[in-house]
Amino acid sequence: MRYDKYKLSLKEIIICVLIWAAASALLSYFFYRSLIAGVIIFIFFPVFLIFVKKYLLEQRKWKMTLEFKEMIRIIAVNLQAGSSAENAFRSAYREIRYMFGEKSFMTRECEFIVRGLENNLVLENLVASFGERSCIEEIRDFSEVFSVAKRSGGNLKEIISDTTDVIDTKIEMKREFRTLISSKRFEHRLMCIIPFVIIGYIGATSPGYFDMLYGNMRGIVIMTICLFVYLGAFLWGEKIADIKA
């Protein structure tokens, strides 16, 4: 299984349909007060799916990265205790399965490696395959270092221990960075809700205040421009917050 693409499940597609239907209804009400506008906005559902897939793919990669961090820590400890590389992966599989469950990504990948060993496949080839399929920098780096160290006959225990420390530090730095960025992203999304709250409040306290903007061509043009400005500001803010560590 490659991890560079995300395939939505039926449940996720249904949830996306409901979310986009609600968003279409909200936008059509505030900007047009028209059912037809809501239908037109809903037509852009495939575009919404592109952003959803990208978000879920990033979330999956981050979850895999955290699970991988625990896996290599376990492998390094077992190597320090004198286990062979093959037995270190077998032990890691048992512990990862206990920590994250049968259905976790790392449990399945560890199981794939262990089954490969049972079929007399070469460990470094199995690890290299995982690194290539993961499309995650830390996993790919580890797989390359592990393969070179295993084939060259170097001090595998020390090399993997040092590599684990470096990767662990790098992941922790990414965790802190993501925490900082997530707070800024939350502030941005909260600010994007404020205009609807203000418009809703004015509309509720002053009925008819916005009537001139609905049901006529001039109002449609003005509100369409406002909609594009709003969407542009939202996407721009998301782009700024989407900084990779």
C-alpha positions in Angstrom: 0.0 0.0 0.0 1.3 3.5 -0.9 0.6 6.4 1.4 0.9 9.3 -1.1 -2.8 9.2 -2.0 -5.9 9.1 0.1 -9.0 7.2 -0.8 -12.2 8.3 1.0 -14.4 5.6 2.6 -18.2 5.6 2.0 -18.7 7.0 5.5 -16.2 9.9 4.9 -17.9 10.7 1.5 -21.3 10.9 3.2 -19.9 13.2 5.9 -18.3 15.4 3.3 -21.6 15.6 1.4 -23.5 16.7 4.5 -20.8 19.2 5.4 -20.7 20.7 1.9 -24.5 20.8 1.8 -24.6 22.7 5.0 -21.9 25.1 3.8 -23.8 25.6 0.5 -27.0 26.4 2.4 -25.1 28.8 4.6 -23.4 30.6 1.8 -26.5 30.8 -0.4 -28.5 32.2 2.5 -26.1 34.9 3.5 -25.0 35.9 0.1 -28.0 35.4 -2.1 -31.1 34.2 -0.2 -31.7 31.8 -3.1 -32.2 28.1 -3.3 -30.8 28.1 -6.9 -27.6 29.7 -5.6 -27.3 26.8 -3.1 -27.5 24.2 -5.8 -24.9 26.0 -7.9 -22.5 26.2 -5.0 -23.1 22.5 -4.2 -21.9 21.7 -7.8 -18.4 22.6 -6.6 -18.4 19.6 -4.3 -15.5 17.9 -6.1 -13.3 20.9 -5.4 -14.2 20.6 -1.7 -13.2 16.9 -1.8 -9.7 17.8 -3.1 -9.1 19.9 0.0 -10.6 17.2 2.2 -8.3 14.5 0.8 -5.2 16.7 1.2 -6.1 17.4 4.8 -6.8 13.8 5.6 -3.6 12.7 3.9 -1.6 15.1 6.0 -3.3 13.9 9.1 -2.6 10.2 8.2 1.0 10.9 7.5 1.5 12.7 10.8 -0.2 9.9 12.7 2.1 7.4 10.9 5.1 9.5 11.8 4.2 9.5 15.5 3.7 5.7 15.4 7.0 5.3 13.5 8.7 7.3 16.2 7.6 4.7 18.8 8.6 1.8 16.6 12.2 2.8 16.0 12.6 3.6 19.7 11.5 0.0 20.5 13.8 -1.4 17.8 16.8 0.7 19.1 16.2 -0.6 22.7 16.0 -4.2 21.5 19.3 -3.8 19.5 20.9 -2.3 22.6 19.8 -5.3 24.5 21.6 -7.6 22.1 18.7 -8.8 19.9 19.3 -9.3 16.2 17.8 -6.8 13.8 15.2 -9.4 12.7 14.2 -10.2 16.3 14.1 -6.5 17.1 11.4 -6.0 14.4 9.5 -9.0 15.7 9.5 -7.6 19.2 8.5 -4.1 17.8 5.5 -5.7 16.0 4.2 -7.2 19.3 4.6 -3.9 21.2 3.2 -1.7 18.5 0.2 -3.9 18.1 -0.4 -3.6 21.8 0.1 0.2 21.8 -1.8 1.2 18.8 -4.1 -1.7 18.0 -4.5 -4.2 15.2 -5.7 -1.7 12.6 -3.0 1.0 13.0 -0.8 1.8 10.0 2.4 0.8 11.8 1.0 -2.4 13.1 0.1 -3.5 9.6 3.5 -2.5 8.2 5.3 -4.3 11.0 3.2 -7.3 10.4 4.1 -7.1 6.7 7.8 -7.1 7.6 7.5 -10.0 10.1 5.6 -12.1 7.5 8.3 -11.3 5.0 10.9 -12.5 7.4 9.0 -15.7 7.9 9.0 -16.2 4.1 12.8 -15.7 4.1 12.8 -12.3 2.5 15.7 -9.9 3.2 15.0 -7.5 6.1 16.6 -4.5 4.5 14.6 -4.9 1.3 11.4 -5.0 3.4 12.3 -1.9 5.3 13.4 -0.1 2.1 10.0 -1.0 0.5 8.2 0.5 3.5 10.3 3.7 3.3 9.6 4.1 -0.4 5.8 3.5 0.0 5.4 5.7 3.0 6.3 8.9 1.2 7.3 10.2 4.7 10.8 11.8 5.0 11.7 10.4 8.4 10.7 6.8 7.5 12.5 7.1 4.1 15.7 8.4 5.9 15.6 5.6 8.5 15.1 2.9 5.8 18.1 4.2 3.8 20.4 4.3 6.9 19.2 0.9 8.1 19.8 -0.7 4.7 23.3 0.7 4.3 24.3 -0.2 7.9 22.9 -3.7 7.5 24.6 -4.4 4.2 27.9 -2.8 5.1 28.2 -4.8 8.3 28.8 -1.7 10.4 27.9 -1.3 14.1 24.2 -1.5 13.5 23.4 -1.0 17.2 25.2 2.3 17.5 24.1 3.5 14.0 20.4 2.8 14.6 20.6 4.4 18.1 22.1 7.6 16.8 19.7 7.7 13.9 16.8 7.1 16.3 17.9 10.1 18.4 18.2 12.4 15.4 14.7 11.4 14.1 13.2 11.6 17.5 14.5 15.1 17.9 13.3 16.1 14.5 9.8 14.8 15.1 9.5 16.5 18.5 10.5 19.8 16.8 7.8 19.2 14.2 5.3 18.5 17.0 6.0 21.8 18.7 5.8 23.7 15.4 2.5 22.0 14.5 1.1 23.0 17.9 2.1 26.6 17.3 0.7 26.7 13.8 -2.6 24.9 14.8 -3.3 27.7 17.3 -2.9 30.3 14.6 -5.0 28.3 12.1 -7.8 28.1 14.8 -7.6 31.9 15.2 -7.9 32.4 11.4 -10.9 30.1 11.1 -12.6 31.7 14.1 -12.1 35.1 12.4 -13.7 33.7 9.2 -16.9 33.0 11.2 -17.2 36.5 12.6 -18.6 38.1 9.4 -21.5 35.6 9.4 -22.2 36.3 13.1 -22.2 40.1 12.5 -24.5 39.8 9.4 -26.8 37.4 11.3 -27.0 39.8 14.3 -27.7 42.8 12.2 -30.3 40.9 10.1 -32.0 39.7 13.3 -32.1 43.1 15.1 -32.8 45.2 12.0 -35.1 43.3 9.7 -35.0 44.4 6.1 -31.6 46.1 6.5 -30.0 44.0 3.7 -33.0 43.6 1.5 -31.5 45.9 -1.2 -28.7 43.3 -1.7 -31.1 40.4 -2.6 -33.4 39.8 -5.5 -31.8 42.2 -8.0 -28.9 42.1 -10.4 -26.9 44.8 -8.8 -27.1 43.0 -5.4 -26.2 39.7 -7.0 -23.1 41.2 -8.5 -22.0 42.9 -5.3 -22.6 39.8 -3.2 -20.8 37.6 -5.7 -17.8 39.9 -5.5 -18.0 39.7 -1.7 -18.2 35.9 -1.8 -15.1 35.7 -3.9 -13.2 38.1 -1.7 -14.3 36.1 1.4 -13.2 32.8 -0.2 -10.0 34.3 -1.4 -9.2 35.6 2.1 -10.0 32.2 3.6 -7.9 30.3 1.2 -5.0 32.8 1.5 -5.1 32.4 5.3 -5.1 28.6 5.0 -2.1 28.8 2.6 -0.2 31.0 5.0 -0.9 28.6 7.9 0.0 25.6 5.8 3.7 25.9 6.6 5.7 22.6 6.6 8.2 22.2 9.4 
